[in-house]
Amino acid sequence: MEEDLKLFSVWYSPSGCRVKCALQLKGLEYEYIEEDLSNKSDLLLQYNPVHKKVPVLVHGGKPLAESMIILEYIDETWPDKYPILPRDPHERSKARFWTKYIADKESTFSSLIRATEETKEEKMNEIMEALKNLEELGLGDNKFFAGDDIGFADLAIGTFMRWFRVVEEIKEMKILETCTRLQAWFERFNEVPVVQENLPSIDELVAHYKPHYLASISQ
């Protein structure tokens, strides 16, 4: 079943990195194709003609787009390997809920990068409210959102938080660390071997994104 797996992505994509982590958790071998988003390949446009974005997973010639859909496909296709989604229906629904919650808040978090001195406090308050909900109602006292090991929600939220830390670094702000349990979870997440092996460092991401940010504010 696992032969002929290809992943089209870019190294700095949080969505692509969570798919890499999921594939490694499942112990699946795959071919990785690094895309150039300024000059997208014909194959990428062929495999994702609707959004024309990465990541795209191709299995046996059949493409799938959208990282969280890809994660569910991987989990359902290889159910006997590492479970990404909880097997209990209620826990599985909770994982999907918090994953969607943070996805719906993405624009709130990303808006901080363009916040001015006048709007910064308002944006910070909105982000703090989202983080507190995530910490108190989502994570609670658990080691990970999935329990004792990382899973669906951890992959979604952890990769997102890695990129939010980049925003914090560029804006010279510290928001995540005010949520002590969430910060402790994030530190544990970053120590997981598949995360260390498949996610670029915050310094690498800052070096990549900061010039784009500086160029945008100078326009």
N, C-alpha and C positions, 0 to 999 in steps of 0.2 A: 504493500500500500504506500510506503513512504518514498519509493523511488521517484526520480524526476520532480524534486521540489526545488523551486527557484523563488528567491525573494528579491524584489526590486525595491531599493530604498536609497536614502542618503545617510551618511554617518551621523549627521546632527539632528535627525528626525526623532522626536520622542516616540511617535507612533511606530516607526520602523524598529526602534530599539526594544520596545515591548514585545514585538513579534519575534525578534531574535531571542529574547529571554525565554519566551514560551516554547520556541522550537528546541532550545537547548534543554529546558526542563523536561521536555518529552524525550530527549535523547535522539532527536531526528537530525539526519544529515541533509544539507541543502546547499545549493549553489547561490552565492550572494552576488548580485549585480548592482554596483554603485552607479546611481544615475547622476546626470548633470541637469539640474532643474532649469538652467538657462538654455539648455539645448536638449530637450527631452528626446529619448530614443523612440524610434518607430515602434519598438516592441511595447514600451510603456504606454504609448498612445493607443496601441492596438488592444492591450489588455485592460486598460482603464479609460475607455473613450468618453465616459460621462464626466468624471472629475479631473482626469489627467494628472492625478497626484500619486505620490507614494505614501505608504507601502502598498505593494501588490504581491500577493503570494500566488504562485502558479503551481498547481499540483496535477501532474499528468496532463499538462496542456490546458487545464481549466483554471482561469484566473479568479481571484477573489480580492476585493478592495475593502478598505476601512479596517483599521487595526483591531477593533474590538470584535467585529464580525469574524475576522481571521482567527482571533484567539478562540472563539466559540467553535469554529470549524475544526481547528486543530484538536481541541479537547474532545469533540464528538467523533472525530475520525480515528483517533488513537486513545480510546477510553481506558485501556488497560495500562497505559503509562501514567506518569505523574499527573494527578488531577489538578486542573487549573481552576475550574469552577467547582464549588462545593457539591457533593452528591445529594445533600438534603435540599428539597425544593425551597423551603423557607430561607435557608442560608444562601442558596443560589440567587433567589430574588433580592435579598439584601445586598449581595455583591453587585448585582446589576443596578440596583437603586443608587448606591453611592458612587458607582462608576459614572452613571448618567448625571448625578448631581454635580460632580466636579467638571464634567464635560460642559454642562450648561453654564457653569461659572467661568469658563475659560476666558471669555471676553472681559469679564470683570477683572481677572488677574492680569491679563495682558494689557489692559488699559493703563496699568500703573506705569508702564514704560514711557508713555507720552504725557503723564500727569504733570501739571505745572504746580508751582508753589500754592496757587489758589485752589487747585482741585485735589492735591495730594492727600489731604486729611480725609476727604470724603471717600476717595478710592481705598485708602487704608482701612477705614471703618467697614466698608463693604467686604473687603477681603478678610478682615478679622472675624466678621460674623460667619462667613463661609467656613473658615478654618475651625472656629469653635464648634460649629455644628458637626463638622467632620470628626473632630477630636472626641467630643462628648457623646454624640449619638451614633457615629459610625464606628470609630475605633474602640471607644470605651477603655476597658482595662486589658484588652487583648494584646498579645505580642505583635501580631499582624492582623490585618483586616480578615484574613482567611483563618486565623487561629494561631497555630504554632508554626506554620510555614507559609510562605508567600503564595498568593493565588491571583485570581482575576482582578479583584479590586486593587491589590497591592501593585500589580504590574501597571495598571492604568493610572493610579494616583501617584505612585512612586516616580514613574518616568515624568509625569507632569510636574511634580514638585522639583525634580532635578532642573527642569527648565525654568521654573519660577525662581529658584535660587540664583539663576543667571540674571534674571531681571533685578533681583535684590542687589546683586553685586554691581550691576551697571548703575543702578540708581543710588547705591551706597545706603541701603536701608536694611533693617533686620525685622522681619515680621514673623516668619515661621517659628523662630526660636522663642517667641513669647508663648507659644503653645507647647508646654514642656513634654506632654505625652506624645503629641504628634511629632515633635522634634526627635524624641527618643526612638519612635517608630521609624522615622526617616533615616536615622543613623544605623539602625539595625538593617533596614532595607539595603542601604548602600554597602553593607558588609557581606551580603549574600553573594556567593561566588559568581552566579550567572549575571548578576547586576554589575559586578566589578569587571567582568569580561566583555560585556556587551554595551555598556553605556560610556560615552566619552566623559572625561572629567569636567568639572565646572570651569576650571581654568581654560580648557580647550574650547568650551562652548562660549565663554566670555570673549575669548580672542576671535572667535568666528562672528559672533553677533554684534559686538560693540561697534565695529566700523559701520555696520549697517544702521545702527541706532544713531551714531554721530552724523552720518550722512543724511538721515531723515530729519533730524532737528535743525540742520543747517540750511534746509531748503526753504 
